[in-house]
Structure formats: C-alpha cells, structure tokens
Amino acid sequence: MAITDDVIQQAEGRMAAERDHAHAVAARYDRRTNRVIVRLHSGLELAIPPHLVEDLAEATPDALAEIELSPSGLGLHWPQLDADLYVPALLEGQFGSKQWMARQLGAAGGRSCSPAKRNAAQANGAKGGRPRKIQA
C-alpha cells in the first residue's frame, strides 16, 4: 500500500478528532497513593491503579515514575517498561489487550460471591461435588 498525501491527511484528521475529544496534558506517578495520575486538557484528572493496566501491573515505582507524553497528548509511554497506553482507550476502560482484559474479567468473576453462586455450589456439593474428568 502506498502512502499518499491524501492518506496522510485522512490520518491527521482522525488524530485531530481524537485529540479534540480528550488528550493528556500531563502525567505522573503518585507513590503515596500508588496511582498514575493523568491530567486531560479539560482539567479532568484520572487516577489509575497500575495493577489494572496490563503492562504496568508488575512495574516498580521507579519505572512507573518515568512517564513520557506523546506530542499529540494521545499516548503515554514508560521507557523503562517499553509500555504504551492510548489515552482514548483509557477513557473507554480498556487497560490492556482483549485477551488480557478477558482474563482479568474471568478472574474477577471466579472470585465473586453471590447468593446464587453460593446456592449452586452448595447444591453441587450435596451431589458429590464437581464430576471428575475422564482421561481419554
């Protein structure tokens, strides 16, 4: 695919639309609260716990403290971690890849404790518990 001036102009138009929606003007890591603080052009500040973000979950405070803001304000970069986050995706609640997000959601669901889940577990236990897998 050849990159033409028209293609470049279309991409710049899409970026401008995203930037008008929301872009970061500052980002920092607050060690006291263990949060990445992102300030948007509107004045809104987001406080994000690193453990919720795929590439930041296991990072050290020193690595989290070094944040670079892209010139457009649409991206955050952690050089020590080689991690990047897209600001519009953060606003939509996307903190990682679809696969990673699905794993996090599944783990949270497995830890949930509702009356329906408790009753189902009790009924299953009364029947002898989970059936054993048959080895083929």
C-alpha positions as CSV (number, residue, x, y, z in Angstrom):
1,M,0.0,0.0,0.0
2,A,1.4,3.3,-1.0
3,I,1.1,6.2,1.5
4,T,-0.2,9.2,-0.4
5,D,-0.7,12.7,0.8
6,D,-4.4,12.0,0.9
7,V,-3.9,9.1,3.2
8,I,-1.7,11.2,5.5
9,Q,-4.3,14.0,5.6
10,Q,-7.1,11.5,6.5
11,A,-4.9,10.1,9.3
12,E,-4.2,13.6,10.6
13,G,-7.9,14.4,10.5
14,R,-8.7,11.3,12.6
15,M,-6.0,12.2,15.1
16,A,-7.3,15.8,15.4
17,A,-10.8,14.4,16.1
18,E,-9.5,12.1,18.8
19,R,-7.3,14.9,20.2
20,D,-10.4,17.2,20.4
21,H,-12.3,14.5,22.3
22,A,-9.6,14.1,25.0
23,H,-5.9,14.4,25.3
24,A,-3.4,14.4,28.1
25,V,-1.5,17.5,29.1
26,A,0.4,15.9,32.0
27,A,1.0,12.5,33.6
28,R,2.8,11.5,36.8
29,Y,3.0,8.6,39.2
30,D,2.0,9.3,42.8
31,R,3.9,6.9,45.1
32,R,1.8,7.8,48.1
33,T,-1.4,6.6,46.6
34,N,0.1,4.1,44.1
35,R,-1.7,5.7,41.2
36,V,-0.8,7.0,37.7
37,I,-2.4,10.5,37.5
38,V,-3.3,11.7,34.0
39,R,-4.5,15.3,33.6
40,L,-6.6,15.9,30.5
41,H,-6.9,19.1,28.6
42,S,-10.4,19.6,30.1
43,G,-8.9,19.7,33.6
44,L,-10.2,16.2,34.5
45,E,-7.7,14.0,36.3
46,L,-7.7,10.3,36.1
47,A,-6.1,8.3,38.9
48,I,-5.4,4.8,37.7
49,P,-4.1,1.9,39.9
50,P,-1.2,0.3,38.0
51,H,-2.3,-3.2,38.8
52,L,-5.3,-2.6,36.5
53,V,-3.2,-1.9,33.4
54,E,-1.6,-4.8,31.5
55,D,1.9,-3.5,31.0
56,L,2.1,-1.7,34.4
57,A,0.8,-4.4,36.7
58,E,4.2,-5.7,37.8
59,A,6.2,-2.5,37.5
60,T,8.3,-1.0,40.2
61,P,7.6,2.5,41.5
62,D,10.8,3.8,39.9
63,A,9.8,2.5,36.5
64,L,6.3,3.9,36.9
65,A,7.6,7.3,37.8
66,E,9.2,7.8,34.4
67,I,6.3,8.7,32.0
68,E,6.6,10.4,28.6
69,L,3.7,12.1,27.0
70,S,3.4,11.9,23.2
71,P,3.4,15.3,21.3
72,S,-0.3,14.8,20.4
73,G,-1.2,14.0,24.1
74,L,-2.9,10.8,22.9
75,G,-0.3,8.5,24.2
76,L,1.6,7.7,27.4
77,H,5.0,5.9,27.3
78,W,7.0,4.3,30.0
79,P,10.6,3.9,28.6
80,Q,11.9,1.5,31.3
81,L,8.9,-0.8,30.7
82,D,8.6,-0.3,26.9
83,A,4.9,0.2,27.6
84,D,2.5,2.5,25.8
85,L,-1.1,3.4,26.6
86,Y,-3.6,5.2,24.4
87,V,-5.4,7.9,26.3
88,P,-8.8,7.5,24.5
89,A,-8.7,3.8,25.2
90,L,-8.1,4.5,28.9
91,L,-11.2,6.7,28.9
92,E,-13.2,3.8,27.5
93,G,-11.9,1.5,30.2
94,Q,-9.5,-0.5,28.0
95,F,-6.5,-1.2,30.2
96,G,-4.8,-3.9,28.0
97,S,-5.3,-6.3,25.1
98,K,-8.7,-8.0,24.7
99,Q,-7.1,-11.3,25.8
100,W,-5.6,-9.8,29.0
101,M,-8.9,-7.9,29.8
102,A,-10.9,-11.2,29.4
103,R,-8.5,-13.0,31.8
104,Q,-8.9,-10.2,34.4
105,L,-12.7,-10.3,34.0
106,G,-12.8,-14.1,34.3
107,A,-10.6,-14.0,37.4
108,A,-12.9,-11.4,39.0
109,G,-16.0,-13.5,38.1
110,G,-14.4,-16.5,39.7
111,R,-13.8,-14.6,42.9
112,S,-17.4,-13.2,43.0
113,C,-19.6,-14.4,45.8
114,S,-23.3,-14.0,45.3
115,P,-26.2,-15.9,46.9
116,A,-26.9,-17.6,43.6
117,K,-23.3,-18.8,43.3
118,R,-23.3,-19.9,46.9
119,N,-26.5,-21.9,46.5
120,A,-25.3,-23.5,43.3
121,A,-22.0,-24.6,45.0
122,Q,-23.9,-26.0,47.9
123,A,-26.3,-27.9,45.6
124,N,-23.3,-29.2,43.7
125,G,-21.5,-30.2,46.9
126,A,-24.6,-32.1,48.1
127,K,-24.4,-34.1,44.8
128,G,-20.8,-35.1,45.5
129,G,-19.1,-32.1,44.0
130,R,-17.6,-31.5,40.6
131,P,-17.6,-34.6,38.4
132,R,-14.1,-36.0,37.8
133,K,-12.6,-35.6,34.3
134,I,-12.4,-38.8,32.4
135,Q,-8.9,-39.4,30.9
136,A,-9.1,-40.4,27.3
